Amino acid sequence: MRILFVAMPHSVHTARWISQIADQHHELHLFPSMETAPHPLLKNARLHCAGIGFRSLSRLVNILKRKIASRRMPLFKLFTALFDRSFWLKQVIKMVKPDIIHSLEIQHAGYLTLAARKRLGGRFPTWIVTNWGSDIYLFGRLAEHVDKIKAILTSCNYYSCECQRDVQLAKDMGLQGEVLPVLPNTGGFDLARVSQFRQPTTTSARRIILIKGYQGWVGRALVALRAIALCASELSSYRVAVYLANDEVKIAAELISQSTGIPIDIVPRCSHDEMLRLFGSARVYIGLSISDAIPTSLLESMVMGAFPIQSCTSCANEWIEDGKTGFIVPPEDPDVVAAAIRRALTDDSLVDYAAELNHRVAKERLDQSIIKPQVIAMYKKVAEQARLKRRGKQ
């Protein structure tokens, strides 16, 4: 089976997803939805590039010669096309002849694949569209994006996502294709291996509060830091660690640390194993944003025994029970977040029991031995249906 992924090459989510089928003897290709260096873990797919990186300069020249000689494309349009990624994706599709095209994420990969589909016209390979994060939940409410998202959902053959919420949203926006199993977009965890990074003590014995440091168009790390400041009197024996912090968050963390006396560490870029070790040492994890699907950090907190406090604008309610195995809070209300932090700091039995229940959920729903076979079966099913469809048209 020949699969062409259209995705962000630098994303660890791309690398982890593709790795799940790397040992299945498929021919895997990747066309970048943006021009960035590939992630170090992305080793299992042949990377195709736009422009002169398109296999070879000689092949590029031959394509241009044919286009000009056939007069199917005027010279000025051809020149313009050279700077359009959809033109190059079209060439890759014609060259690779994939059985399946799988776009991972919508606002870059999905839009790009739709544009290439329009360029190709006629028959198009079986197309799987995967919804990442805020692709529909947020962008589906923005006028600039609505029509493009609807065009994708009415054109694709299959749709996948990691939230039941996003299944219904896609249907409401006109999804015509078949819905594939709802699975985390990063795949599963090797629970036996990552258990070595989990502190052997109970969660209540841990003394680190871990904050996801995203602040920007969706992230609300500054709200989390404000909530920390409101809890200063309860944090005398704790350290706060902030990861993935931008300059704005770093400045706020330093100022709050100075004014409250709370030790706040900015976690430098580190490996995934080191990040899991940090989760495995944290009593509480806090992740706030105005939009998300199922945050990988939430799943990591469940796997590693940290008590999660997650914003209600995600699909956290599909994984944790508010007030029992975590807290689901508004992303922009520091008083509510502070109340959740206080409860998680003072109720030892709550956080210990939550860790036990979340670990049970992780074993049932997040172990790679459970998720990987579902992913393999998904592609097998899509490929078989694609073969039957092609035979029916012959």
N, C-alpha and C positions, 0 to 999 in steps of 0.2 A: 504494500500500500504506500502511496506517495502522498505525503501531507505537506502543504505549504502553510506555515504560520506567518501571519502578519502581526507584528508585536513590537514592543519596546525592547531592544536588545540589551539595554543596561539594567533592566528590571530583574530583581531576584525572583519575582513571581513568575516571569516568563521562563527563567532557567529551571525553577523547581517544577513547573507544570510539565515542560517538555521532558525533563529527566524521568518522569513516570513511565514514559513509553519508549525510552531510549534502548531498552533491551528486547524490544518486540520485533526487531528485524524490519522495521518500516524505513522508508527513505524519507528523511526529515529535512525540510528546508525552512529557512527563516528570511523573510524580507522585512527589514527594519521600518517601523512606522515613523521613525525619526532617526536622524543621523547621529548616533552616539556610539561610543565604544561598547562592545558586548560585556556583559557581566562575566566575571571569572568562572562562574559555575556553568555558563552556557557553552557546553562542549559537545553537544549531541546532535546539532543541526548544522547543515551547510548554510553559511551566511551569504546572502546576495546583497549587493549594494547598488544604489542608484548611480547614474552618471557613468564616468569612465571606469568606475570600479565594477561595472557590469560584466562579469566574467573576464573579459579581456578587451583591450583597446581595439584589436582587430575585429572582434565581434560587434563592437559598437559601430565601427566604421561601416561594416557590412549592412547593419540595420539601417543606418542613415542613407547609404547608397540605394538600397532597395526602396526606401520611402520616397526618395527624390525621383528615382527612375520611374517608379510606378505612377508618379504624379498624384498619388492619393492624398498627399499632404503638402500643401504649399510650403515653400522654404521658411517663410516667417512663422507659420504655425509650428513647423518642426522645431525651429529654434526655441520657441516658447515652451514646447513640450519637453525639451531637454531639462528644464528646471521644474518640471512637475513630476512628483514622485509617482503619481498614478500612471504616467506614461511608462515608467520603468517597471512598475509592478505588473502592468499589462505584458511587457516583454518577458518578464520572468515567468508569468503564468503560461504564456505560449511556449516558452522553452522547457519548463519543468513538466508541464501537463499533469498537474496534481489531481489525484482522485478527490481530495478534500482540501478546501481552504479554510483555515481556522483563524479568525481575527480575535486576538486577545485584547480586550478593551475596545471602547466604542469611539471616543472623541478623536482619537488619532488613527488607530488601526481600522476601526469600523468605517469611518468616513473615507479613508484611503481606499479600502477594498470596494466600497460602493462606487467610488469614482472610477476605479479600474474596471469594474463590471460594466459601467456605462460606456467606457471606451471600447471594450471588447464587443459588446452587443451579442445578440444570438445566445448560444448555449454557454453556460457558465458552470464551473465545477460546483459540486455540492459545498455549500457554505455554512459553516458554524460560526455564530456570533456569540462571544462571551462578554457579559456585562461585568465590569470591574467597578468596585467602590461606588462612586457617585454618578456613574454614567447615565443612569435613568432617573434615580431618585432626586438628584439635584438638577442636572442639565435638562431633564425632561420637563422641567417647569420654566425654562428660559426660552424666550421667543426665538432667539437666534438659533437654537438647537432643535426645537420640537420637530420641524419638518424633516430634518436630516435623520433624526432618530426613527421617526415613523417610516421613512423610506427604507431604512435598514431592516426594521422589524417586519415589513411587508415583503422584503426581498429575500431574506435569508431562509435556508432550509431547516436549520436547527438553532436553538437558543439555549445558552447555559448561563447560570448565575449561581451565586452562593447564598441567596436569601429567598425564602418563599415570598417575602414582600415584593421582590423584584420580578417574580413570575407574574403576579397579578398586575403590576405596573406595566409590564411589557404587553400583556394581553389588552389592557386598557388603551394602549397606544397603537393597537392594530397588529400585534404579532400574528403571523400566519403559519410560521414554521412549528416544528415539534419541539416541545420542551424536554431537555435532557436532565439527568439527575442533578439535584441541587447539591453542590460540593464546594468546599473551600477552594478558592482559586490558586492557593499556594500548594495544594496537595496535602498530604498527611505528615505526621511526625514519626520518627523512629523512637517510639517511647522508651524502649529498652535502652537505647544509647543515651538519650538526653536526660534520663533519670540520674546519671552521674553528676549532672550539673545542678541538681536540686539539693539544697541544704538539708541535711538529715534531721534537723530539728523540726518542731511544729511551726506552723505559720505564725502563731501568736508569739513565738520566741524571736522572730525576726525584727530588725530595727531599721529597715530601709523603706522609704516611700518612693516609689518609682513613677516618674511623670513622663509621658510621651510629649516631646518638646515641639511638635508641629504648631506653628503659628502662621496664619496667612489666610488664603481665601476660604479654607475650611477649618483648619486647625485652631484650637482655642487654648493653647498651653498657658497663656497669660491669665486666663480665668482660673486654671488649676493652681497657678502660683498665688493668685489673690486668695484663693480658698485656703492654701497652706498658711498664709499670713494670718488669716482669721483664726486658725487653730494653733497659733504659736504656743499658747500656754500648755497645750497637750503634747507638744512635740519635743520636750526637753531632752528626752533620751533617744531621739531618732535623728537619722540623717535623711536628707532628700536628695535623690539623684534624678537628673533630667537628661534624657538622651534625644538625639536628633534636634538639638536646639539651634535656632538661628541667632543672629546677633541681637535682635530685639529681646528674645527670651533670655539670652545670657546676661544682658544688662539688667533686666528685671529681676532675675534670680540673684544677682550680686547685691542689688539694692535691698531686696527683701531680706536677704541673709544678714546684711548689715543692720537693718532696722529692727529685726526680730531676734537675732542671735541664733537662728536655725541654721545649721550647717547645710548648705546646698551645693552639691557637686555637679558639674557639667561633664557628662560622660563623653569621652572622645570617641571618634569612629572606631569601631571594633568588629571583630568577627561575629558571626551568628552564634557560635558556641559561647563566646564571651558574653554576648547579650543574654543568652539563655541562663548563663550562670548568675547574671544580675537579677533576672526574673526569679530565679530559684533562691535568691537571698532576700527578696522583698516581701514585706508583710502586705503592702497595698500597691496596686497598680492603678494609675489614673490616666484615662484617655478621653479627651474631649474634642469634638469637632461638630460642625453644623451639618455634616453629611458624611455617610460612609455606608459600606455594606457590612461584612463581618470583619472587623479589624484583625489583622494577623496578631497584633500585640495582645488583643483580648484572648485569643486562643492560646498564645504563649503563656499568658498569666494563668490560665486554667491548667495547662499542662505542668507548669512549674510551681503551682501552689500559692501564687500571690492572689490576694483578694481583689477582684476587679471592681473598679468604679468607672463605668462607661456611659457615654452620652446616649440619650434616647433617640438620636437621629441615625443611629446605626441599626443593625439587626441583632443587637445584643440580646433582645428578648427571645430570640430563637435558640439561644445557647445558655443563658443564665436566668435564674428566677430572682426578680427584684426583691431585695430584703432577705433572701435566703442564701443564694450562692453568689451574690454580688449586688451592687447598687446600680440602677439605671437612672441617670440624672439629666436635667436640662444642660446644654453645653455652655450657656452664657449666664448662669446664675451662680455666682461664687458662694452665696449663703447656703444654698441647697447642697452644693458640692462639699462645703465645709462641714455641714451636718453629717453627711455621709462619711467623711473622713473621721470625724470624732467617734462615730459609732464603730467604725472599723478598727479604731485604735483602742477602744475601751472594752469591746466585747470579744474576749478571747475565744469563747465557745463558738461564736458566730463564724469567725474567720477559719478556725480549725475544721469545723464541720463543713463549711463551704469548700475548703480545699479537698476534703475527702469526696464530696459529691462531684466536684468539678473534675477530679481525677478519674472518677468512674465514667463520666460523660466522655472524657478524652479517650479512654480505652475503648468505648463503644463507637465513637464517631470520628476520632482524629488519628488513630494509629494508621500508619501508611500501609500496613498489611490489610486494612479494611478499605481504604480509599483507592489505592492503586488498582486492585482488581476491577473496581467499578469504572475507573477511567479507561482501562484496557478494553473492558466490555463495551463501553460507550463507543469508542472508535471502531470496534469490530462491527457493532450494529450499524453505525452510520455508513461504513464502507460496504457492507452487504446490501443495504438498501440502495446505495448509490449504484452498485453493480446491477441490481434488478431494474433500476430506473433506466440505466443505459441500454440494457437488453430490450426493454419494452419499447424504446425509441428506435431500435435498429430495424 
